[in-house]
Amino acid sequence: MFGLEMHLASFHKLIKEFEPQIVVADPVGSLLHVGTRTDATAMLTRLIDSLKLHNITAFLTNLNADGEPLERTDVDISSLVDTWIVLRDMEAGGERNRILHV
């Protein structure tokens, strides 16, 4: 319903109003439904820069489809974050396990 600039403006307004210590954006890949990949990356880059400037911890999630590289996101922000956590489901020998990479 809103463009990426409006989403960014809404983030800034809410951050100013609530002064949070942490912000969660789930999932960031959904921004691709609002604009182009380049626009979504630019918007998230500006958001992440603003959060870092204000010492606000950002927790961003992204859902990767099977077979996609785990070292990047759909919106190409993996190089901007300080810590990268990957949770995977592995099936082998009739057993399903979760693996966490930090």
C-alpha positions, 0 to 999 in steps of 0.5 A: 500500500505504501512505497519504500520511502513511506516505510522508511519515514514510518520507521523513523517516526516510530523510532523517534516516538518510542526510543527503542533499544532494539528494532525487529524487521521481519522479514526484510525480503517482503520489501521486494513486494513494495519496490525493486531490489535496488530500492529495497536495498537502498531503503534498508541501508539507510535504515541500518545506518540510522539505527547504528547511528542511534545505537539501536540494535537491529534484528532483521530476518530473512527467509531463504528458499531451498537452494539459495545461498545462505551468505546473502539475503534477497535484498543484499544487506548481509555485508551491512550487518555485524553478526550473521546467524543462520538457522537450518533444518537438516534431514538425514537418516529419518531424523530432522535436526536444526543447525545454528551457524553464527 
